[in-house]
Amino acid sequence: MKNSLQIYLEYEIKQSLQHQYRQIMNSIIQSMPLYDAVNIRWEKSEADENRYIETFVVPTESHYHAIKRLRTSRGHLLFGRLDDCICGGLKEMKCIGLKKSS
């Protein structure tokens, strides 16, 4: 993957919805390879137990833009389910893509 991008998603979830969030995320993690995402990691922040960071690698900038659009869409059948869990909803999800140099 010569021109691949490292993607970082960061957000804070509502304490009361931890269990529901984890269930949804298990499905999301399993689905990400369908979007050509690899090296998928999902971790809780060291500094804040309600803040989570997802990282993964996609092959192109087009993948990044498509995934960003899908992951922040309240209408998406799977990804949209996170809207209730995230403080401020999906619009508060930070999504950063960094080009990996070969």
MITOR-812847 format. One line per field, with one value per residue: residue number from 1; residue in three letters; x, y, z of N, C-alpha, C, O in turn. Coordinates in Angstrom, 2 decimals. Example, Ala and Ser with C-alpha at 12.3 -4.5 7.8 and 13.67 -1.06 7.14 Angstrom:
% MITOR-812847
nuvex = [1  2] .
kevex = [Ala  Ser] .
n_xx = [13.19  12.85] .
n_yy = [-5.69  -2.25] .
n_zz = [7.80  7.08] .
ca_xx = [12.30  13.67] .
ca_yy = [-4.50  -1.06] .
ca_zz = [7.80  7.14] .
c_xx = [13.20  12.90] .
c_yy = [-3.30  0.03] .
c_zz = [7.80  7.87] .
o_xx = [14.24  13.41] .
o_yy = [-3.32  1.14] .
o_zz = [8.46  8.04] .
//
This chain:
% MITOR-812847
nuvex = [1  2  3  4  5  6  7  8  9  10  11  12  13  14  15  16  17  18  19  20  21  22  23  24  25  26  27  28  29  30  31  32  33  34  35  36  37  38  39  40  41  42  43  44  45  46  47  48  49  50  51  52  53  54  55  56  57  58  59  60  61  62  63  64  65  66  67  68  69  70  71  72  73  74  75  76  77  78  79  80  81  82  83  84  85  86  87  88  89  90  91  92  93  94  95  96  97  98  99  100  101  102] .
kevex = [Met  Lys  Asn  Ser  Leu  Gln  Ile  Tyr  Leu  Glu  Tyr  Glu  Ile  Lys  Gln  Ser  Leu  Gln  His  Gln  Tyr  Arg  Gln  Ile  Met  Asn  Ser  Ile  Ile  Gln  Ser  Met  Pro  Leu  Tyr  Asp  Ala  Val  Asn  Ile  Arg  Trp  Glu  Lys  Ser  Glu  Ala  Asp  Glu  Asn  Arg  Tyr  Ile  Glu  Thr  Phe  Val  Val  Pro  Thr  Glu  Ser  His  Tyr  His  Ala  Ile  Lys  Arg  Leu  Arg  Thr  Ser  Arg  Gly  His  Leu  Leu  Phe  Gly  Arg  Leu  Asp  Asp  Cys  Ile  Cys  Gly  Gly  Leu  Lys  Glu  Met  Lys  Cys  Ile  Gly  Leu  Lys  Lys  Ser  Ser] .
n_xx = [0.84  1.33  0.59  -0.97  -3.30  -3.29  -5.82  -7.48  -9.89  -11.65  -13.46  -15.84  -17.68  -20.96  -21.13  -23.20  -23.93  -22.03  -22.05  -23.85  -22.50  -20.11  -21.10  -22.10  -19.70  -18.23  -19.50  -18.98  -16.15  -15.81  -16.94  -15.33  -13.17  -14.59  -14.60  -12.11  -10.34  -7.48  -5.24  -6.65  -7.41  -8.78  -9.15  -9.24  -8.86  -5.97  -6.06  -8.75  -11.47  -13.83  -13.28  -12.54  -10.38  -10.00  -8.03  -6.93  -5.86  -6.23  -6.35  -6.47  -7.01  -9.61  -10.94  -10.66  -12.24  -14.75  -15.19  -15.12  -17.40  -19.39  -19.03  -19.79  -22.42  -25.69  -27.73  -26.78  -27.07  -25.52  -23.21  -24.52  -25.77  -24.10  -24.55  -26.24  -24.66  -22.34  -21.01  -22.62  -23.17  -22.64  -21.57  -19.63  -17.48  -14.08  -12.18  -9.35  -7.03  -3.94  -1.36  0.67  4.07  6.06] .
n_yy = [-1.19  1.60  4.41  4.69  5.66  6.57  6.39  8.19  8.08  9.81  10.18  10.95  8.95  8.46  7.79  6.22  4.62  2.73  -0.14  -0.67  0.77  -0.76  -3.14  -2.29  -1.39  -3.77  -4.96  -3.00  -3.04  -5.59  -5.15  -3.28  -4.26  -4.70  -2.28  -1.99  -1.46  -1.92  -3.20  -2.57  -0.90  -0.44  1.50  2.49  5.73  6.71  8.90  9.56  7.76  7.62  8.31  7.30  5.87  5.09  3.45  2.89  1.63  2.72  2.19  4.38  7.96  8.37  6.27  7.13  9.50  8.43  6.63  8.42  9.95  7.95  6.98  9.15  9.43  9.68  8.29  5.83  2.33  0.74  2.30  4.64  4.01  4.67  7.32  8.01  7.16  8.70  11.59  14.51  13.50  12.00  14.09  15.17  13.53  13.20  13.02  12.08  11.93  10.70  10.79  8.07  7.82  6.11] .
n_zz = [0.00  -1.16  -1.23  1.05  3.68  7.08  9.35  11.90  14.34  16.78  19.78  22.40  24.56  26.01  29.40  30.48  28.38  27.80  27.59  25.45  23.48  23.24  22.17  19.66  18.55  18.31  16.14  14.22  14.05  12.96  10.48  9.16  7.45  5.08  3.90  2.96  5.01  7.04  9.61  11.98  14.92  18.17  20.85  24.30  25.61  27.44  29.10  29.53  30.44  29.03  26.48  23.22  20.76  17.43  15.06  11.75  8.54  5.23  1.64  -0.20  -0.78  -1.57  -0.32  2.32  2.34  1.69  3.83  5.98  5.42  5.61  8.26  9.77  9.28  10.26  9.17  8.32  8.52  10.31  11.28  12.02  14.37  16.43  17.01  19.19  21.30  21.40  22.88  22.12  19.65  16.34  14.86  16.42  16.24  15.72  12.81  11.24  8.62  7.72  5.40  4.56  4.15  1.76] .
ca_xx = [0.00  2.31  0.06  -2.05  -3.56  -3.59  -7.02  -7.71  -11.21  -11.62  -14.74  -16.16  -18.99  -21.73  -20.83  -24.35  -24.15  -20.80  -22.34  -24.44  -21.41  -19.20  -21.79  -22.11  -18.32  -17.82  -20.02  -18.27  -14.79  -15.91  -17.35  -14.37  -12.45  -15.41  -14.28  -10.68  -9.55  -6.61  -4.53  -7.69  -7.23  -9.84  -8.58  -9.72  -7.84  -5.32  -6.39  -10.18  -12.06  -14.98  -12.79  -12.04  -9.63  -9.90  -7.06  -6.86  -5.19  -6.97  -5.41  -6.49  -7.72  -11.04  -11.43  -10.75  -13.40  -15.96  -15.37  -15.46  -18.80  -20.23  -18.90  -20.44  -23.80  -26.70  -28.63  -26.16  -27.69  -24.62  -22.43  -25.45  -26.17  -23.22  -24.95  -26.75  -23.61  -21.27  -21.37  -22.79  -23.52  -21.61  -20.93  -18.49  -16.40  -12.93  -11.69  -8.12  -6.33  -2.53  -0.71  1.86  5.10  6.59] .
ca_yy = [0.00  2.68  5.72  4.48  6.68  6.15  7.12  8.27  8.55  10.02  10.69  10.65  8.32  8.68  6.77  5.34  3.78  1.95  -1.52  -0.56  1.21  -1.88  -4.08  -1.70  -1.35  -5.12  -5.12  -2.06  -3.56  -6.72  -4.69  -2.36  -4.82  -4.57  -0.96  -2.08  -1.01  -2.94  -2.77  -1.90  -0.88  0.27  1.61  3.50  6.72  6.62  10.09  9.70  6.43  7.71  8.71  6.17  6.17  4.00  3.71  1.87  2.07  2.52  2.28  5.61  9.12  8.15  5.42  7.98  10.39  7.60  6.14  9.56  10.27  6.88  6.87  10.29  9.50  9.18  7.41  4.53  1.32  0.31  3.40  5.62  3.58  5.30  8.70  8.14  6.82  9.70  12.90  15.46  12.78  11.70  15.32  15.47  12.56  13.75  12.06  12.62  11.02  11.08  10.01  7.33  7.86  4.77] .
ca_zz = [0.00  -1.29  -0.87  2.00  4.70  8.45  9.78  13.34  14.76  18.22  20.28  23.79  24.64  27.23  30.41  30.68  27.19  27.56  27.16  24.11  22.61  22.97  21.28  18.33  18.05  17.89  14.78  13.34  13.82  12.04  9.15  8.55  6.29  3.88  3.34  2.68  6.16  7.63  10.84  12.76  16.39  18.88  22.19  25.23  25.91  28.75  29.89  29.79  30.22  28.12  25.16  22.46  19.54  16.46  13.99  10.71  7.32  3.99  0.52  -1.00  -0.24  -1.84  0.78  3.50  2.23  1.73  5.20  6.83  5.15  6.15  9.72  10.42  8.78  11.19  8.42  8.02  9.38  11.38  11.86  12.58  15.71  17.42  17.24  20.56  22.28  21.42  23.45  21.04  18.42  15.34  14.35  17.31  15.98  14.99  11.82  10.66  7.73  7.48  4.35  4.96  3.10  1.55] .
c_xx = [0.88  1.78  -1.07  -2.16  -3.85  -4.75  -7.14  -9.12  -11.15  -12.94  -14.90  -17.55  -19.65  -21.50  -21.96  -24.58  -22.93  -21.11  -22.89  -23.35  -20.49  -19.82  -21.78  -20.70  -17.82  -18.29  -19.27  -16.87  -14.82  -16.23  -16.28  -13.55  -13.25  -15.16  -12.78  -9.81  -8.74  -5.93  -5.48  -7.41  -8.32  -9.42  -9.25  -8.56  -7.26  -5.81  -7.85  -10.88  -13.29  -14.57  -12.16  -11.36  -9.63  -8.83  -7.14  -6.21  -6.10  -6.04  -5.37  -7.21  -9.23  -11.66  -11.63  -12.02  -14.71  -16.23  -15.75  -16.93  -19.72  -20.22  -19.59  -21.90  -24.77  -27.64  -28.07  -26.68  -26.81  -23.93  -23.32  -25.90  -25.29  -23.65  -25.43  -25.66  -22.56  -21.78  -21.44  -23.13  -22.36  -20.89  -19.73  -17.32  -15.30  -12.41  -10.51  -7.48  -4.93  -1.94  0.53  2.88  5.72  8.07] .
c_yy = [1.24  4.03  5.64  5.60  6.01  7.02  7.05  8.80  8.69  10.65  10.28  10.04  8.61  7.50  5.75  4.38  2.94  0.57  -1.53  -0.18  0.04  -2.89  -3.57  -1.73  -2.72  -5.38  -4.22  -2.58  -4.72  -6.27  -3.86  -2.97  -4.77  -3.25  -0.84  -1.51  -2.19  -2.35  -2.00  -2.04  -0.01  0.30  2.71  4.45  6.50  7.73  10.17  8.39  6.45  8.11  7.50  6.65  4.91  4.40  2.56  2.48  1.76  2.78  3.61  6.75  8.98  7.29  6.27  8.84  9.61  7.12  7.27  9.92  9.22  6.84  8.02  10.46  8.87  8.20  6.04  3.50  0.86  1.50  4.44  5.28  4.19  6.72  8.93  7.97  7.92  11.02  13.92  14.81  12.62  12.94  15.71  14.50  13.26  12.66  12.70  11.54  11.54  10.18  9.34  7.41  6.48  4.68] .
c_zz = [0.00  -0.80  0.16  3.02  6.04  8.92  11.30  13.57  16.28  18.65  21.73  23.82  25.99  28.18  30.51  29.51  26.83  26.97  25.73  23.10  22.24  22.01  19.84  17.73  17.63  16.46  13.80  13.02  12.84  10.62  8.43  7.40  4.99  3.17  3.07  3.80  6.71  8.87  11.77  14.25  17.01  20.34  23.00  25.52  27.31  29.67  30.31  29.44  29.32  26.71  24.47  21.19  18.68  15.45  13.00  9.48  6.15  2.81  -0.21  -0.27  -0.46  -0.76  2.04  3.46  2.31  3.16  6.14  6.67  5.78  7.68  10.45  9.96  9.78  10.49  8.11  9.02  10.53  12.05  12.54  14.00  16.79  17.79  18.67  21.61  22.45  21.99  22.32  19.70  17.46  14.83  15.21  17.11  15.19  14.05  11.09  9.79  7.47  6.41  4.90  3.82  2.99  1.85] .
o_xx = [1.14  2.47  -2.00  -1.23  -4.56  -4.67  -6.92  -9.48  -10.67  -13.48  -14.21  -18.48  -18.99  -21.67  -21.71  -25.35  -22.79  -20.51  -22.44  -23.29  -20.14  -19.13  -21.49  -20.52  -17.05  -17.56  -18.96  -16.44  -13.94  -15.84  -16.32  -13.26  -12.67  -15.45  -12.25  -8.67  -9.25  -6.03  -5.14  -7.20  -8.73  -9.35  -9.74  -7.42  -7.98  -5.97  -8.17  -10.87  -13.74  -15.43  -11.37  -11.70  -9.30  -8.75  -7.39  -6.03  -6.68  -5.06  -4.34  -7.91  -10.03  -12.79  -12.64  -12.77  -15.67  -17.37  -16.61  -17.63  -20.72  -21.26  -19.93  -22.52  -24.68  -28.27  -28.81  -26.71  -27.31  -24.06  -22.92  -26.36  -25.69  -23.18  -25.08  -25.73  -21.97  -22.85  -20.45  -23.37  -21.24  -19.74  -18.90  -16.28  -15.55  -12.23  -10.66  -7.41  -4.75  -2.02  1.33  2.57  5.89  8.66] .
o_yy = [1.84  4.72  6.44  6.39  5.00  8.25  6.00  9.86  7.80  11.53  9.39  10.54  8.96  6.35  4.55  3.43  2.50  0.16  -2.31  -0.73  -0.13  -3.43  -4.32  -2.07  -2.82  -5.97  -4.64  -2.57  -4.82  -6.93  -3.74  -2.26  -4.80  -3.11  0.26  -1.11  -3.30  -1.16  -0.93  -3.13  1.00  -0.74  3.70  4.01  6.14  7.53  10.77  7.96  5.39  8.25  6.77  7.70  3.82  5.56  1.41  3.69  0.67  3.51  3.96  6.53  9.42  7.55  6.14  8.89  10.07  7.18  7.09  10.17  9.57  6.69  7.89  11.49  7.68  7.37  5.17  3.75  0.61  1.69  5.04  6.15  4.22  7.27  9.93  8.56  8.06  11.49  14.16  15.52  13.06  12.85  16.50  14.65  13.84  11.52  13.72  10.38  12.68  8.95  9.95  7.11  5.78  3.61] .
o_zz = [1.04  -0.04  0.12  3.20  6.11  8.88  11.90  13.05  16.98  17.97  22.24  23.18  26.97  27.78  30.61  29.63  25.70  25.98  24.90  22.00  21.07  21.14  18.91  16.56  16.67  15.67  12.69  11.87  11.97  9.66  7.21  6.44  3.91  1.98  2.95  3.55  6.82  9.13  12.27  14.77  16.45  21.00  22.47  25.64  28.24  30.88  31.34  28.29  28.88  25.83  25.06  20.64  19.14  15.04  13.37  9.40  6.07  2.94  -0.78  0.72  0.36  -0.32  2.74  4.43  2.93  3.64  7.01  7.65  6.41  8.31  11.62  10.21  10.09  11.15  7.66  10.23  11.62  13.26  13.53  14.74  17.96  18.79  19.29  22.69  23.52  21.61  21.63  18.72  17.73  14.42  14.76  17.76  14.13  14.47  10.42  10.18  7.04  6.50  5.61  2.67  3.98  1.72] .
//
